[in-house]
Amino acid sequence: MAATLPSPSTVSVPCALRAPVLFLRPISRNPLLSLSYNRACCGGVRCSAVNKPSPSPSTPDSEVSSMAKIRSEVLSPFRSVRMFFYLAFMASGALGGLIALTQLLPALANPARAVGAAETLKGLGIDVGAVSLFAFLYSRESKAKDAQVARLAREERLSRLKLRVGAGDGESGGGRPFQLSELRGTARLVIVAGPAEFVAESFRRSQPFLRELAERAVLAVPFATDGNTLELRFDEGEREEKDGDDKDDIVAKKSRRLWQLTPVYTAEWAQWLDDQKKLAGVPPDSPVYLSLRMDGRVRGSGVGYPPWQAFVAQLPPVKGMWSGLFDGMDGRVL
C-alpha cells in the first residue's frame, strides 16, 4: 500500500523552527579594528554606557579563584616548594622536641638520670626555636600567597568586564561588547573613573600628549560614576598636521582613538571600583585612575588626575627601535 504524504497545508512545524533566521555581517576579532568605522571620531566622542546586567551568566567566583591560583603558581613557581620544606622542617623539629621532652621528664623526676638533662634541655630549646622559625616563614609565605591570589582574582574580574569601541546608546549603539582581556598584549589601558567633570578635565589634560600616548598604545577608559553623559571633542586647531604627510595623518587617527573605549554594564564596573576603593581605604566618592600594563595587570593607581606626562616618560613606544627590547618595562605590579 503506497504511503500518502500530507498536503503542505497540513504539515505541522515545531515552534523552534519558526524563528526567523538572522544573517549577520562578519565582525573583526580585534575590537580595535572597528575604530575606522566609527564616524564619531571625526567631530568628537560622545561617551555613554549601558547600565544593564550582562546577558550571559557571570563567571563563578570558583572559576576566578582557580584562574588566580594558576597564575599565582606561574608567577611564583618555587613558593610551593618552599612551603613544603617549611612544613617538613617543622614536623622534624616537632618530632625531635617530642623525643627530647620524653627524655627530659624522667630525668627531672629521677635525680639519678639527671646527668644528661642539660644536653637534653639544650636540644629541646633548639627544636622549639627551629619550629618557631619555620612556622614564621611558612606563615609569611602563606600570607604572601593569599595576598597575591586575592590581587590576581581582582585582576581576573577586571579582565572580564565589558567594553565597547566607539560611542553609542543602548545595546545597538557603538561596536560589539568585548572583554577587557581581549586587549592584552595590544594596549595599555588607563581607567579614569569619577564625575563627568573630572573625566572631561582628564580628557583636556591628555590632549597635549595625544601623539606620544598613541605611540605607546595607551587607551583611556572613561567611566562617569555620576551617570552623566560625556561629550568629549577634539580641538582640530590645536593639532599640528602636515598636508600630504601620511605618517602624521596615521598618528592623528591613532590619537583620536585614545578616548574611543566605552564601558558597558556599568553596574559591574561600579562594583569592581567600589571593592578596590574599600581595599585601598579610599572614600567611595573619590575620583581615581588605574593604569594597566600591556599584560593587563595593574601597574599604578591613584586619587586625582592621571599623570599623562609621566606615562609618556615611563612607557616605551610599541614601535620603532625600542620595540621588543622594552616590552616588559611597563613598571612594577601593585
C-alpha positions in Angstrom: 0.0 0.0 0.0 1.5 3.3 -1.1 2.2 5.9 1.6 0.3 9.1 1.3 2.1 12.4 2.0 0.2 15.1 3.8 -0.6 18.2 1.9 1.5 21.3 2.5 -1.3 23.0 4.4 -1.5 20.2 7.0 2.2 19.9 7.8 2.9 20.7 11.4 6.1 22.8 12.0 7.6 22.9 15.5 7.8 26.2 17.2 11.6 26.1 17.4 11.7 26.0 13.6 9.5 29.0 13.1 12.1 31.5 14.4 13.4 34.0 11.8 17.0 33.4 10.6 19.3 36.4 11.0 22.2 36.9 8.7 24.9 38.9 10.5 27.8 40.5 8.8 31.2 39.2 10.0 32.8 41.1 12.7 36.6 41.5 13.1 38.0 39.6 16.0 40.2 42.5 17.0 37.9 45.1 18.6 40.3 48.0 17.8 40.0 47.4 14.1 36.4 48.7 14.2 37.6 52.2 15.1 37.9 53.1 11.5 34.2 52.6 11.0 33.2 55.0 13.8 32.1 58.3 12.5 32.1 59.9 15.9 35.9 60.3 15.9 35.6 62.9 13.1 33.9 65.5 15.3 34.1 64.2 18.8 33.3 61.4 21.1 30.0 61.0 23.0 30.7 58.5 25.7 27.8 56.7 27.3 27.3 53.3 28.9 24.7 50.6 29.3 23.6 50.1 32.9 22.2 46.7 32.3 23.1 43.3 33.7 25.2 41.1 31.5 23.1 38.9 29.2 25.5 36.0 29.8 25.8 34.3 33.2 28.5 35.8 35.3 31.6 33.9 35.9 31.5 31.9 39.2 33.9 33.0 41.9 35.3 29.5 42.0 36.5 29.8 38.4 38.0 33.2 39.0 39.8 31.8 42.1 41.1 28.8 40.1 42.5 31.0 37.4 44.1 33.3 40.1 45.7 30.3 41.8 47.1 29.0 38.5 48.5 32.4 37.6 50.0 32.6 41.2 51.7 29.3 40.7 53.2 30.5 37.4 54.4 33.8 38.8 55.9 32.1 41.9 56.8 28.6 40.9 59.0 27.9 43.9 56.7 29.1 46.6 55.0 25.7 47.0 58.4 24.0 47.2 59.5 26.4 50.0 56.3 25.9 51.9 56.7 22.1 51.6 60.1 22.2 53.1 59.0 24.6 55.8 56.3 22.0 56.8 58.9 19.2 56.7 61.3 21.1 58.9 58.5 22.0 61.3 57.5 18.3 61.5 61.1 17.2 62.0 61.6 19.8 64.8 58.4 18.9 66.5 59.3 15.2 66.4 62.7 16.0 67.8 61.2 18.2 70.5 58.8 15.4 71.5 61.6 12.9 71.8 63.6 15.4 73.9 60.7 16.0 76.1 60.1 12.3 76.8 63.7 12.1 77.8 63.7 15.3 79.9 60.6 14.5 82.0 62.0 11.2 83.5 65.4 12.9 84.1 63.7 15.7 86.1 61.6 13.2 88.1 64.6 10.9 88.9 67.8 12.7 90.1 69.8 9.6 89.2 69.0 10.3 85.5 69.7 14.0 85.6 73.3 13.6 84.2 72.3 14.4 80.6 69.4 16.7 81.4 71.3 19.8 80.4 72.1 18.4 77.0 68.5 17.3 76.5 67.2 20.7 77.6 69.6 22.3 75.1 68.3 20.1 72.3 64.7 20.8 73.2 65.4 24.6 73.0 66.9 24.2 69.6 63.9 22.2 68.4 61.5 24.7 69.7 63.4 27.5 68.1 63.5 25.7 64.8 59.8 25.0 64.8 59.1 28.7 65.7 61.3 29.9 62.9 59.9 27.7 60.2 56.4 28.4 61.4 57.0 32.1 61.0 58.5 31.6 57.5 55.5 29.4 56.5 53.0 32.0 57.8 54.7 34.7 55.9 54.7 32.7 52.6 51.1 31.8 53.2 50.1 35.4 53.7 52.0 36.5 50.6 50.3 33.8 48.6 46.8 34.8 49.8 47.6 38.4 49.0 48.8 37.5 45.6 45.9 35.3 44.8 43.4 38.0 46.0 45.1 40.6 43.8 45.2 38.3 40.8 41.5 37.4 41.4 40.7 41.1 41.3 42.6 41.5 38.1 40.8 38.5 36.7 37.5 40.0 37.5 38.7 43.3 35.9 39.7 41.4 32.7 36.2 40.0 32.4 34.5 43.5 32.5 33.0 44.5 29.2 34.0 47.4 26.9 32.8 48.7 23.6 34.7 50.5 20.8 33.1 53.8 19.9 30.2 55.7 21.4 26.6 54.6 21.4 23.5 54.5 23.5 21.8 51.2 24.3 22.8 47.8 23.1 22.6 48.7 19.5 25.0 51.7 19.6 28.7 51.6 19.1 30.6 48.4 18.4 30.1 44.9 19.8 30.9 44.4 23.5 34.1 42.6 24.3 36.0 41.6 27.4 38.9 43.8 28.6 41.2 40.7 28.4 41.0 40.8 24.6 43.2 43.9 24.7 46.1 42.1 26.5 49.3 42.5 24.5 47.7 45.2 22.4 47.1 48.3 24.5 47.9 49.9 27.9 44.7 50.9 29.4 44.1 53.9 31.7 40.8 53.7 33.6 39.6 57.2 34.5 36.7 56.9 37.0 34.9 59.9 38.6 32.3 62.5 38.0 31.7 63.7 34.4 33.5 66.9 35.0 36.6 65.1 36.4 36.7 62.8 33.3 36.3 65.8 30.9 39.1 67.6 32.7 41.3 64.4 32.4 40.5 64.4 28.7 41.6 68.0 28.3 44.8 67.4 30.2 45.7 64.5 27.9 45.4 66.5 24.7 49.0 67.8 24.7 50.2 64.2 24.8 47.8 62.5 22.4 50.5 61.7 19.8 53.0 60.4 22.4 50.3 58.3 24.2 49.2 56.9 20.9 52.8 55.8 20.1 52.8 54.0 23.4 49.5 52.2 22.8 47.8 54.0 25.7 44.0 53.8 25.6 41.7 55.6 28.1 38.5 54.1 29.5 36.3 57.0 30.7 33.8 56.0 33.4 31.5 58.7 34.7 30.4 57.5 38.2 27.6 60.1 38.4 25.8 58.6 35.4 26.1 61.8 33.3 26.8 61.6 29.6 30.2 62.8 28.4 30.8 65.0 25.4 34.5 64.7 24.5 35.6 66.7 21.5 39.0 67.3 19.9 40.1 70.8 19.0 41.1 70.4 15.4 43.0 73.7 15.5 45.5 72.5 18.2 46.7 69.5 16.2 49.7 70.2 14.1 49.4 68.1 11.0 51.2 68.4 7.7 49.2 68.1 4.4 50.3 65.1 2.4 52.2 63.6 5.3 50.7 60.1 5.6 52.7 59.3 8.7 51.3 62.3 10.6 47.8 61.5 9.3 48.1 57.9 10.7 49.3 59.2 14.1 46.5 61.7 14.2 43.9 59.0 13.6 45.5 56.9 16.4 45.3 60.0 18.7 41.6 60.2 18.1 41.3 56.6 19.2 42.7 57.3 22.7 39.2 58.0 24.2 37.1 55.6 22.0 36.6 52.9 24.6 33.3 52.9 26.5 32.4 50.7 29.5 29.2 48.7 29.2 27.3 47.0 32.1 28.3 49.8 34.4 26.9 48.1 37.5 29.7 45.6 37.3 32.3 48.3 36.7 31.0 50.3 39.7 31.1 47.2 41.9 34.7 46.4 41.0 35.8 50.0 41.6 34.0 50.1 45.0 35.8 47.0 46.0 39.1 48.4 45.0 38.5 51.6 46.9 37.5 49.7 50.1 40.7 47.7 49.9 42.8 50.8 49.4 41.0 52.8 52.1 39.8 55.5 49.6 36.5 57.3 50.1 33.8 55.9 47.7 33.2 59.3 46.0 36.8 60.0 45.3 37.8 60.2 41.6 40.6 57.7 40.8 42.6 56.4 37.9 44.2 53.0 37.3 47.0 52.3 34.8 47.3 48.8 33.4 50.3 47.1 31.9 50.4 45.6 28.4 49.6 42.2 30.0 46.5 43.6 31.8 48.0 43.8 35.3 47.7 46.9 37.4 50.9 49.0 37.3 49.7 52.1 39.0 46.7 53.8 40.6 45.9 56.9 42.5 43.4 59.6 43.5 43.1 62.5 41.1 44.0 63.1 37.5 46.1 60.6 35.6 49.8 61.7 35.1 49.8 61.7 31.3 53.3 63.3 31.2 54.7 60.6 33.5 53.2 57.9 31.3 54.9 59.4 28.3 58.2 59.5 30.2 58.0 56.0 31.7 56.4 53.9 28.9 58.4 52.9 25.8 56.9 53.1 22.3 55.4 50.0 20.9 57.1 50.5 17.5 60.5 51.6 16.3 64.0 50.8 17.5 62.8 50.3 21.1 60.0 47.8 20.3 60.6 44.3 21.6 63.5 45.3 23.8 61.4 47.1 26.5 58.1 45.3 26.1 58.2 44.2 29.7 59.2 47.6 31.1 55.7 48.7 32.0 56.6 49.2 35.6 56.2 47.0 38.7 52.9 45.4 39.5 51.0 46.8 42.5 
